[in-house]
C-alpha cells in the first residue's frame, strides 16, 4: 500500500505542476508540442482541458490518498487513462510521421511509465 501511495503522490505532484503551467501559461505550454493557439477560444480551451482536467485529476488522486476505498479506483483510472493516451499517441506517431516528434516521444515514455507504475501498484494491492 505504501508503493501505491507513493505512485499517487508522484502523479499528484506532476499533475499539479503541469495543470498550473497549462492554466497560467497556455501559449507557452502549447508551443512545446508545436501547437499554435490562434485565438482566445483556443487559449481558453487549453486552460480548461489541459489545465483544469489535470488539476481535477490531481484533486481526485489526493482524495484517494485520504480515503482508502478510493485507492484502487484511482489506480485503475490512472492505468486506463495513461494506457489510452499512450495508445492514441502511438497511433498519432504512426499516422503523422512520428520519428521526428521528440516532444511526443518523451510524452509517450512518461505515459507508458506512469501506466506501468500504476499497474504495478494496483497488482501490489491485490496481495
Backbone as JSON Lines, residues from 0, in Angstrom:
{"i":0,"aa":"X","n":[0.81,-1.19,0.0],"ca":[0.0,0.0,0.0],"c":[0.86,1.26,0.0]}
{"i":1,"aa":"X","n":[2.04,1.18,0.58],"ca":[2.94,2.32,0.59],"c":[3.36,2.69,-0.83]}
{"i":2,"aa":"X","n":[3.68,1.67,-1.64],"ca":[4.08,1.93,-3.02],"c":[2.95,2.61,-3.79]}
{"i":3,"aa":"X","n":[1.73,2.16,-3.59],"ca":[0.57,2.76,-4.26],"c":[0.43,4.23,-3.86]}
{"i":4,"aa":"X","n":[0.64,4.53,-2.62],"ca":[0.54,5.92,-2.17],"c":[1.66,6.78,-2.74]}
{"i":5,"aa":"X","n":[2.85,6.21,-2.86],"ca":[3.97,6.94,-3.46],"c":[3.67,7.24,-4.93]}
{"i":6,"aa":"X","n":[3.13,6.25,-5.63],"ca":[2.75,6.46,-7.03],"c":[1.73,7.59,-7.13]}
{"i":7,"aa":"X","n":[0.74,7.59,-6.27],"ca":[-0.26,8.65,-6.29],"c":[0.36,10.01,-5.97]}
{"i":8,"aa":"X","n":[1.25,10.05,-5.0],"ca":[1.91,11.32,-4.66],"c":[2.71,11.88,-5.83]}
{"i":9,"aa":"X","n":[3.43,11.02,-6.53],"ca":[4.19,11.46,-7.7],"c":[3.25,11.99,-8.77]}
{"i":10,"aa":"X","n":[2.16,11.27,-9.01],"ca":[1.19,11.7,-10.02],"c":[0.53,13.03,-9.62]}
{"i":11,"aa":"X","n":[0.19,13.16,-8.35],"ca":[-0.43,14.41,-7.88],"c":[0.51,15.58,-8.12]}
{"i":12,"aa":"X","n":[1.78,15.42,-7.75],"ca":[2.75,16.5,-7.94],"c":[2.9,16.86,-9.41]}
{"i":13,"aa":"X","n":[3.04,15.85,-10.27],"ca":[3.21,16.11,-11.7],"c":[1.97,16.77,-12.29]}
{"i":14,"aa":"X","n":[0.8,16.29,-11.91],"ca":[-0.44,16.85,-12.46],"c":[-0.68,18.28,-11.98]}
{"i":15,"aa":"X","n":[-0.32,18.57,-10.74],"ca":[-0.48,19.95,-10.24],"c":[0.47,20.89,-10.99]}
{"i":16,"aa":"X","n":[1.72,20.47,-11.13],"ca":[2.69,21.33,-11.83],"c":[2.27,21.57,-13.28]}
{"i":17,"aa":"X","n":[1.94,20.48,-13.99],"ca":[1.54,20.63,-15.39],"c":[0.21,21.35,-15.52]}
{"i":18,"aa":"X","n":[-0.74,21.03,-14.65],"ca":[-2.04,21.69,-14.71],"c":[-1.93,23.19,-14.48]}
{"i":19,"aa":"X","n":[-1.15,23.59,-13.49],"ca":[-0.95,25.02,-13.24],"c":[-0.21,25.68,-14.4]}
{"i":20,"aa":"X","n":[0.79,24.99,-14.93],"ca":[1.54,25.56,-16.06],"c":[0.63,25.79,-17.26]}
{"i":21,"aa":"X","n":[-0.21,24.81,-17.58],"ca":[-1.14,24.97,-18.7],"c":[-2.21,26.03,-18.41]}
{"i":22,"aa":"X","n":[-2.6,26.15,-17.16],"ca":[-3.61,27.15,-16.82],"c":[-3.03,28.56,-16.85]}
{"i":23,"aa":"X","n":[-1.81,28.72,-16.31],"ca":[-1.2,30.05,-16.19],"c":[-0.54,30.5,-17.49]}
{"i":24,"aa":"X","n":[0.13,29.58,-18.19],"ca":[0.89,29.92,-19.4],"c":[0.48,29.02,-20.58]}
{"i":25,"aa":"X","n":[-0.77,29.07,-21.01],"ca":[-1.23,28.13,-22.03],"c":[-0.49,28.25,-23.37]}
{"i":26,"aa":"X","n":[-0.17,29.47,-23.79],"ca":[0.5,29.64,-25.08],"c":[1.88,28.99,-25.07]}
{"i":27,"aa":"X","n":[2.64,29.22,-24.01],"ca":[3.99,28.68,-23.92],"c":[3.96,27.15,-23.82]}
{"i":28,"aa":"X","n":[3.03,26.62,-23.03],"ca":[2.94,25.17,-22.88],"c":[2.52,24.51,-24.19]}
{"i":29,"aa":"X","n":[1.59,25.1,-24.89],"ca":[1.15,24.53,-26.16],"c":[2.28,24.55,-27.18]}
{"i":30,"aa":"X","n":[3.12,25.56,-27.11],"ca":[4.2,25.66,-28.09],"c":[5.24,24.55,-27.94]}
{"i":31,"aa":"X","n":[5.34,23.93,-26.76],"ca":[6.28,22.81,-26.58],"c":[5.97,21.66,-27.54]}
{"i":32,"aa":"X","n":[4.69,21.48,-27.83],"ca":[4.29,20.4,-28.74],"c":[4.17,20.89,-30.18]}
{"i":33,"aa":"X","n":[4.46,22.16,-30.4],"ca":[4.35,22.71,-31.74],"c":[2.99,23.3,-32.05]}
{"i":34,"aa":"X","n":[2.1,23.33,-31.07],"ca":[0.76,23.87,-31.28],"c":[0.8,25.4,-31.23]}
{"i":35,"aa":"X","n":[0.02,26.01,-32.07],"ca":[-0.1,27.46,-32.1],"c":[-1.54,27.8,-31.79]}
{"i":36,"aa":"X","n":[-1.76,28.54,-30.72],"ca":[-3.11,28.91,-30.32],"c":[-3.48,30.2,-31.06]}
{"i":37,"aa":"X","n":[-4.44,30.08,-31.96],"ca":[-4.74,31.16,-32.91],"c":[-5.77,32.18,-32.41]}
{"i":38,"aa":"X","n":[-6.41,31.93,-31.29],"ca":[-7.41,32.88,-30.81],"c":[-7.72,32.66,-29.34]}
{"i":39,"aa":"X","n":[-8.53,33.55,-28.78],"ca":[-8.87,33.47,-27.37],"c":[-9.59,32.18,-27.02]}
{"i":40,"aa":"X","n":[-10.43,31.69,-27.93],"ca":[-11.15,30.44,-27.66],"c":[-10.17,29.27,-27.52]}
{"i":41,"aa":"X","n":[-9.13,29.26,-28.33],"ca":[-8.12,28.2,-28.25],"c":[-7.35,28.28,-26.94]}
{"i":42,"aa":"X","n":[-7.03,29.49,-26.5],"ca":[-6.32,29.67,-25.23],"c":[-7.19,29.19,-24.07]}
{"i":43,"aa":"X","n":[-8.46,29.54,-24.09],"ca":[-9.39,29.1,-23.05],"c":[-9.52,27.58,-23.05]}
{"i":44,"aa":"X","n":[-9.57,26.97,-24.25],"ca":[-9.66,25.51,-24.35],"c":[-8.45,24.83,-23.7]}
{"i":45,"aa":"X","n":[-7.26,25.36,-23.95],"ca":[-6.06,24.78,-23.36],"c":[-6.08,24.97,-21.84]}
{"i":46,"aa":"X","n":[-6.47,26.15,-21.38],"ca":[-6.56,26.37,-19.92],"c":[-7.53,25.37,-19.28]}
{"i":47,"aa":"X","n":[-8.7,25.2,-19.9],"ca":[-9.73,24.34,-19.32],"c":[-9.36,22.87,-19.42]}
{"i":48,"aa":"X","n":[-9.0,22.42,-20.62],"ca":[-8.8,20.99,-20.82],"c":[-7.46,20.52,-20.26]}
{"i":49,"aa":"X","n":[-6.39,21.16,-20.64],"ca":[-5.08,20.72,-20.18],"c":[-4.79,21.18,-18.75]}
{"i":50,"aa":"X","n":[-5.24,22.36,-18.38],"ca":[-5.03,22.85,-17.03],"c":[-6.05,22.31,-16.06]}
{"i":51,"aa":"X","n":[-7.32,22.57,-16.35],"ca":[-8.39,22.18,-15.43],"c":[-8.52,20.68,-15.25]}
{"i":52,"aa":"X","n":[-8.43,19.94,-16.34],"ca":[-8.56,18.48,-16.25],"c":[-7.44,17.87,-15.4]}
{"i":53,"aa":"X","n":[-6.22,18.34,-15.6],"ca":[-5.11,17.8,-14.81],"c":[-5.23,18.18,-13.34]}
{"i":54,"aa":"X","n":[-5.67,19.4,-13.07],"ca":[-5.86,19.81,-11.67],"c":[-7.0,19.03,-11.03]}
{"i":55,"aa":"X","n":[-8.07,18.77,-11.77],"ca":[-9.17,17.96,-11.25],"c":[-8.75,16.53,-10.97]}
{"i":56,"aa":"X","n":[-7.96,15.96,-11.85],"ca":[-7.46,14.61,-11.64],"c":[-6.55,14.57,-10.41]}
{"i":57,"aa":"X","n":[-5.72,15.58,-10.25],"ca":[-4.85,15.65,-9.06],"c":[-5.69,15.72,-7.79]}
{"i":58,"aa":"X","n":[-6.79,16.47,-7.82],"ca":[-7.66,16.57,-6.65],"c":[-8.28,15.21,-6.32]}
{"i":59,"aa":"X","n":[-8.72,14.48,-7.35],"ca":[-9.28,13.15,-7.11],"c":[-8.23,12.21,-6.52]}
{"i":60,"aa":"X","n":[-7.02,12.25,-7.05],"ca":[-5.96,11.39,-6.51],"c":[-5.63,11.77,-5.07]}
{"i":61,"aa":"X","n":[-5.69,13.05,-4.75],"ca":[-5.46,13.48,-3.37],"c":[-6.55,12.94,-2.45]}
{"i":62,"aa":"X","n":[-7.79,12.93,-2.92],"ca":[-8.87,12.33,-2.12],"c":[-8.62,10.85,-1.92]}
{"i":63,"aa":"X","n":[-8.09,10.18,-2.95],"ca":[-7.81,8.74,-2.85],"c":[-6.72,8.46,-1.82]}
{"i":64,"aa":"X","n":[-5.82,9.4,-1.61],"ca":[-4.8,9.22,-0.57],"c":[-5.42,9.25,0.82]}
{"i":65,"aa":"X","n":[-6.48,10.01,0.97],"ca":[-7.1,10.16,2.29],"c":[-8.18,9.12,2.56]}
{"i":66,"aa":"X","n":[-8.74,8.55,1.49],"ca":[-9.8,7.56,1.64],"c":[-9.35,6.25,1.0]}
{"i":67,"aa":"X","n":[-9.08,5.27,1.8],"ca":[-8.55,4.01,1.29],"c":[-9.49,3.32,0.3]}
{"i":68,"aa":"X","n":[-10.8,3.56,0.43],"ca":[-11.73,2.93,-0.52],"c":[-11.6,3.5,-1.93]}
{"i":69,"aa":"X","n":[-10.91,4.63,-2.1],"ca":[-10.69,5.22,-3.41],"c":[-9.32,4.88,-4.0]}
{"i":70,"aa":"X","n":[-8.47,4.21,-3.23],"ca":[-7.12,3.93,-3.69],"c":[-7.12,3.04,-4.94]}
{"i":71,"aa":"X","n":[-7.84,1.93,-4.88],"ca":[-7.9,1.01,-6.03],"c":[-8.54,1.69,-7.25]}
{"i":72,"aa":"X","n":[-9.71,2.34,-7.11],"ca":[-10.29,3.02,-8.28],"c":[-9.37,4.09,-8.87]}
{"i":73,"aa":"X","n":[-8.63,4.79,-8.03],"ca":[-7.7,5.82,-8.53],"c":[-6.59,5.19,-9.36]}
{"i":74,"aa":"X","n":[-6.07,4.07,-8.91],"ca":[-5.02,3.38,-9.67],"c":[-5.57,2.81,-10.98]}
{"i":75,"aa":"X","n":[-6.77,2.27,-10.94],"ca":[-7.41,1.76,-12.16],"c":[-7.59,2.92,-13.15]}
{"i":76,"aa":"X","n":[-8.04,4.05,-12.65],"ca":[-8.21,5.23,-13.51],"c":[-6.89,5.62,-14.16]}
{"i":77,"aa":"X","n":[-5.81,5.64,-13.38],"ca":[-4.51,6.01,-13.94],"c":[-4.05,5.01,-15.01]}
{"i":78,"aa":"X","n":[-4.24,3.72,-14.75],"ca":[-3.86,2.71,-15.74],"c":[-4.63,2.93,-17.03]}
{"i":79,"aa":"X","n":[-5.94,3.09,-16.91],"ca":[-6.77,3.27,-18.1],"c":[-6.45,4.56,-18.86]}
{"i":80,"aa":"X","n":[-6.34,5.67,-18.13],"ca":[-6.07,6.95,-18.78],"c":[-4.72,6.96,-19.48]}
{"i":81,"aa":"X","n":[-3.67,6.57,-18.76],"ca":[-2.34,6.61,-19.36],"c":[-2.18,5.59,-20.47]}
{"i":82,"aa":"X","n":[-2.82,4.44,-20.35],"ca":[-2.76,3.44,-21.42],"c":[-3.47,3.96,-22.67]}
{"i":83,"aa":"X","n":[-4.64,4.57,-22.49],"ca":[-5.38,5.12,-23.63],"c":[-4.59,6.25,-24.28]}
{"i":84,"aa":"X","n":[-3.99,7.09,-23.47],"ca":[-3.19,8.18,-24.03],"c":[-1.99,7.64,-24.79]}
{"i":85,"aa":"X","n":[-1.33,6.63,-24.24],"ca":[-0.16,6.05,-24.91],"c":[-0.57,5.41,-26.23]}
{"i":86,"aa":"X","n":[-1.67,4.67,-26.24],"ca":[-2.13,4.04,-27.48],"c":[-2.52,5.09,-28.53]}
{"i":87,"aa":"X","n":[-3.2,6.13,-28.1],"ca":[-3.57,7.19,-29.02],"c":[-2.33,7.92,-29.54]}
{"i":88,"aa":"X","n":[-1.35,8.11,-28.69],"ca":[-0.11,8.79,-29.11],"c":[0.66,7.91,-30.09]}
{"i":89,"aa":"X","n":[0.71,6.6,-29.84],"ca":[1.37,5.69,-30.77],"c":[0.68,5.74,-32.13]}
{"i":90,"aa":"X","n":[-0.64,5.73,-32.12],"ca":[-1.38,5.83,-33.38],"c":[-1.08,7.16,-34.07]}
{"i":91,"aa":"X","n":[-1.04,8.23,-33.31],"ca":[-0.73,9.54,-33.88],"c":[0.68,9.6,-34.44]}
{"i":92,"aa":"X","n":[1.63,9.02,-33.72],"ca":[3.01,9.0,-34.23],"c":[3.09,8.23,-35.54]}
{"i":93,"aa":"X","n":[2.36,7.13,-35.62],"ca":[2.37,6.33,-36.84],"c":[1.68,7.08,-37.97]}
{"i":94,"aa":"X","n":[0.53,7.66,-37.68],"ca":[-0.23,8.36,-38.72],"c":[0.45,9.66,-39.17]}
{"i":95,"aa":"X","n":[1.14,10.31,-38.24],"ca":[1.68,11.65,-38.51],"c":[3.2,11.67,-38.69]}
{"i":96,"aa":"X","n":[3.82,10.53,-38.85],"ca":[5.27,10.5,-39.06],"c":[6.04,10.88,-37.82]}
{"i":97,"aa":"X","n":[6.01,10.0,-36.84],"ca":[6.46,10.35,-35.51],"c":[7.92,10.28,-35.16]}
{"i":98,"aa":"X","n":[8.78,9.8,-36.02],"ca":[10.16,9.62,-35.58],"c":[10.87,10.94,-35.29]}
{"i":99,"aa":"X","n":[10.38,12.04,-35.85],"ca":[10.98,13.35,-35.59],"c":[10.23,14.14,-34.51]}
{"i":100,"aa":"X","n":[9.25,13.55,-33.89],"ca":[8.44,14.25,-32.9],"c":[8.99,14.02,-31.49]}
{"i":101,"aa":"X","n":[10.06,14.7,-31.16],"ca":[10.72,14.5,-29.87],"c":[9.77,14.71,-28.7]}
{"i":102,"aa":"X","n":[8.96,15.77,-28.74],"ca":[8.02,16.03,-27.66],"c":[7.12,14.82,-27.42]}
{"i":103,"aa":"X","n":[6.55,14.29,-28.5],"ca":[5.62,13.17,-28.37],"c":[6.31,11.89,-27.93]}
{"i":104,"aa":"X","n":[7.55,11.71,-28.3],"ca":[8.28,10.53,-27.84],"c":[8.53,10.59,-26.33]}
{"i":105,"aa":"X","n":[8.88,11.77,-25.84],"ca":[9.05,11.92,-24.38],"c":[7.71,11.77,-23.65]}
{"i":106,"aa":"X","n":[6.65,12.34,-24.22],"ca":[5.33,12.21,-23.62],"c":[4.89,10.75,-23.58]}
{"i":107,"aa":"X","n":[5.18,10.01,-24.66],"ca":[4.86,8.58,-24.7],"c":[5.61,7.82,-23.62]}
{"i":108,"aa":"X","n":[6.87,8.13,-23.44],"ca":[7.65,7.49,-22.38],"c":[7.02,7.75,-21.01]}
{"i":109,"aa":"X","n":[6.65,8.99,-20.76],"ca":[6.01,9.35,-19.49],"c":[4.71,8.58,-19.29]}
{"i":110,"aa":"X","n":[3.9,8.47,-20.34],"ca":[2.62,7.78,-20.24],"c":[2.79,6.28,-20.0]}
{"i":111,"aa":"X","n":[3.74,5.67,-20.7],"ca":[3.97,4.24,-20.53],"c":[4.51,3.95,-19.12]}
{"i":112,"aa":"X","n":[5.44,4.76,-18.67],"ca":[5.99,4.57,-17.32],"c":[4.91,4.8,-16.26]}
{"i":113,"aa":"X","n":[4.1,5.83,-16.43],"ca":[3.03,6.12,-15.47],"c":[2.01,4.99,-15.43]}
{"i":114,"aa":"X","n":[1.61,4.49,-16.59],"ca":[0.66,3.36,-16.64],"c":[1.28,2.13,-15.99]}
{"i":115,"aa":"X","n":[2.54,1.89,-16.28],"ca":[3.22,0.73,-15.69],"c":[3.34,0.81,-14.18]}
{"i":116,"aa":"X","n":[3.69,1.96,-13.67],"ca":[3.8,2.13,-12.21],"c":[2.43,1.98,-11.54]}
{"i":117,"aa":"X","n":[1.4,2.56,-12.15],"ca":[0.06,2.43,-11.58],"c":[-0.39,0.97,-11.62]}
{"i":118,"aa":"X","n":[-0.09,0.25,-12.7],"ca":[-0.43,-1.17,-12.8],"c":[0.31,-1.97,-11.73]}
{"i":119,"aa":"X","n":[1.58,-1.68,-11.56],"ca":[2.39,-2.39,-10.57],"c":[1.84,-2.13,-9.17]}
{"i":120,"aa":"X","n":[1.48,-0.88,-8.88],"ca":[0.91,-0.55,-7.59],"c":[-0.44,-1.24,-7.39]}
{"i":121,"aa":"X","n":[-1.24,-1.3,-8.43],"ca":[-2.53,-1.96,-8.37],"c":[-2.37,-3.44,-8.09]}
{"i":122,"aa":"X","n":[-1.42,-4.07,-8.77],"ca":[-1.16,-5.5,-8.54],"c":[-0.68,-5.75,-7.1]}
{"i":123,"aa":"X","n":[0.07,-4.81,-6.57],"ca":[0.54,-4.94,-5.18],"c":[-0.59,-4.87,-4.17]}
{"i":124,"aa":"X","n":[-1.67,-4.16,-4.51],"ca":[-2.82,-4.1,-3.61],"c":[-3.59,-5.41,-3.57]}
{"i":125,"aa":"X","n":[-3.48,-6.21,-4.62],"ca":[-4.22,-7.47,-4.71],"c":[-3.68,-8.53,-3.77]}
{"i":126,"aa":"X","n":[-2.47,-8.37,-3.34],"ca":[-1.82,-9.38,-2.5],"c":[-2.21,-9.32,-1.07]}
